[in-house]
Amino acid sequence: MKVMIDPKHLQKGMYVAELDRPWLESPFLFQGFRITNVDELEQLEKICEYVFVDPEKSAIPVPANLSAIPMRSKVNRVKTSTYIKPAVAFQTTFEQEYPRAREMYNLTKDNVTNIFGDVRLGRSLDVAEVKYTVTSLVDSIMRHPDALLLLGTLQDKNNQAVSHAVNVCTLSITFGRFLGFSKKELTELGMGALLHDIGETKIPKEILENFANCSTEDIKTFQDHTTYGAAILHNTKGLPETTIAIARDHHERANGSGYPQSLNVDQLDIFTMIVAIADVYDNVTTGMYGKPPVSCTETLKNIYVWREDLFDALLVEKFIQCLGIYPVGTVVELSTGEVGIVITNNPETRLFPKVLLVRDKEKRPIDPPKIINLDIFRTEDNKHKYEITRVVQADNYGIDLRNYILREMPLQTA
């Protein structure tokens, strides 16, 4: 694995594999070279704030303690339970928030595309744009989180990296809201979540686009995105320190099986652990890196099984409570035989969400689709006219989630 080094610690014989800027912006002719003279050392120190050295290709030993990015040491972490407070009530209804959230979601994806594009080209990270984008998401989620959560279930095959960044940010802020975080804390958490994979802008596209068939060496190269990301954020003024930790540590795991440092649960802060859960949830449910998507309910079951080994167990339990038994975007079949999409949950009655009905009992399209609030059909003896019987796959009934959510979403409730 490559080591990130401050240029002042470079020595002749070290192999420079990557710069902190595009090679074309440097005076060096080759993309990767072994340092052979003092002039090269002086040029690197003059133009770079950090470089990546490959120990295997170096002619001399490369000490790991030369890293340009401060690595986390063991800390006495405060118990997770001390961070948890009651969440504030929703400020609006789903129906009121959805139109605003839809417009904001599209704008946010445009903003993040530009932010990532600038970094990919070696330009400075626009911190003001990042903070503005995250603040807008926080405001919407504080009003009612389900609108943005629903939009986050849409898959954009053409720009998975941007969609993933926005989705992990939305999930992390929503979870932080559920845990009772302040608006300031949510903004800080959201900035780290939005930028958690910024280091992937330095990974070759052929690896990202063909990850399922990557070699062991390619996987090691991919894992470098955590240190790349930490380097980018470390050298950007105006970002909270937690953003560096999140970018560097979001692939660390509770049992020490993660990377880049094999840290354990006692060495990870709560913001990083929140983003780690949200990252895995979105990766699995949307089918990142060429893998088939898994339903929300199955993903939550898996995360629950992994809770002791990979994550903070209490946070996993709270995350499942936050999203509910039937997370927003889940396709369900009702006791009537009708099929619908869960669009919002009542925190007090998560077994009875609002559902957008899209198929009748004969599984024929309902035109126009209609929203039904399952909660209003409950009676004192707990008998229901409508209740969810099972989760189903959208493809089994030819349901195009993108079409229904973006084009046919009615706001009248039956």
Secondary structure, DSSP 8 states (H G I E B T S, - for coil): --EEE-GGG--TT-EEEEESS-GGGSS-SSSSEE--SHHHHHHHHHH-S-EEE-GGG-SS---GGGBSS----------GGGG-------SS-HHHHHHHHHHHHHHHHHHHHHHHHHHHTT----HHHHHHHHHHHHHHHHH-THHHHHHHT---TT-HHHHHHHHHHHHHHHHHHHTT--HHHHHHHHHHHHTTTGGGGGS-HHHHHTGGG--HHHHHHHHTHHHHHHHHHHTSTT--HHHHHHHHHTT--TBS--SSS--BGGGS-HHHHHHHHHHHHHHHHHTGGG-----HHHHHHHHHHTHHHHS-HHHHHHHHHHH-SS-TT-EEEETTS-EEEEEE--TT-TTS-EEEEEE-TTS-EEEEEEEEEGGGG--TT---SS-EEEE--GGGGT--HHHHHHTS----B-
